[in-house]
Structure formats: C-alpha cells, structure tokens
C-alpha cells in the first residue's frame, strides 16, 4: 500500500530530526540524507500533481 502524503512527510521529518542529532554516525547520516532527498523529490511530485488537478478543475 502506498503511503499518504502526510505519512511521507512524517518520515521526512523523522529523518531531519535524526540528522539534527549529534550522535548519528557518518555512514548512517549519509544514508538518511539520501533517503531524505528521495522523499523530498517524491513529496514535490505529489504536490505538483495536486496543484495541476486544482488548476485544471478551477479552469473548467
């Protein structure tokens, strides 16, 4: 089952909080960073899709 936008955003927020921690080993921090970038791109895509739907519906 695909996660909702809100669930993905929560995942990204958890990653950011972990990266803010001082005790995150470098290797783990890099892996979290890569996952965070991936989530950020996915969230941006979902937002852009929603925006397109709103604009299309507003113009009908």
C-alpha positions as CSV (number, residue, x, y, z in Angstrom):
1,X,0.0,0.0,0.0
2,X,1.3,3.4,-1.0
3,X,1.9,5.9,1.9
4,X,-0.1,9.0,2.0
5,X,1.5,12.5,1.6
6,X,1.2,13.0,5.3
7,X,2.9,9.7,6.1
8,X,5.8,10.5,3.7
9,X,6.1,14.0,5.2
10,X,6.3,12.5,8.7
11,X,9.0,10.1,7.5
12,X,11.0,13.1,6.2
13,X,10.5,15.0,9.5
14,X,11.8,12.0,11.4
15,X,14.9,11.9,9.2
16,X,15.5,15.6,9.7
17,X,15.3,15.1,13.4
18,X,17.7,12.2,13.4
19,X,20.2,14.2,11.3
20,X,20.0,17.1,13.8
21,X,21.2,14.7,16.5
22,X,24.8,14.9,17.4
23,X,25.3,11.1,17.8
24,X,24.4,10.0,14.2
25,X,27.4,8.1,12.7
26,X,28.6,9.5,9.3
27,X,27.5,6.4,7.3
28,X,24.0,6.5,8.8
29,X,23.8,10.2,8.3
30,X,24.7,9.8,4.6
31,X,22.1,7.1,4.1
32,X,19.4,9.2,5.9
33,X,20.4,12.2,3.8
34,X,19.9,10.2,0.5
35,X,16.6,8.8,1.7
36,X,15.5,12.3,2.7
37,X,16.4,13.7,-0.7
38,X,14.4,10.9,-2.3
39,X,11.4,11.6,-0.1
40,X,11.6,15.3,-0.8
41,X,11.5,14.7,-4.5
42,X,8.5,12.3,-4.1
43,X,6.7,14.9,-2.0
44,X,7.4,17.6,-4.5
45,X,6.0,15.4,-7.3
46,X,2.8,14.7,-5.3
47,X,2.4,18.4,-4.5
48,X,2.8,19.4,-8.2
49,X,0.3,16.7,-9.2
50,X,-2.2,18.1,-6.7
51,X,-1.6,21.6,-7.9
52,X,-2.2,20.6,-11.5
53,X,-5.5,19.0,-10.6
54,X,-6.6,22.1,-8.7
55,X,-5.6,24.4,-11.6
56,X,-7.4,22.1,-14.1
57,X,-10.5,21.9,-12.0
58,X,-10.5,25.7,-11.5
59,X,-10.4,26.3,-15.2
60,X,-13.3,24.0,-16.0
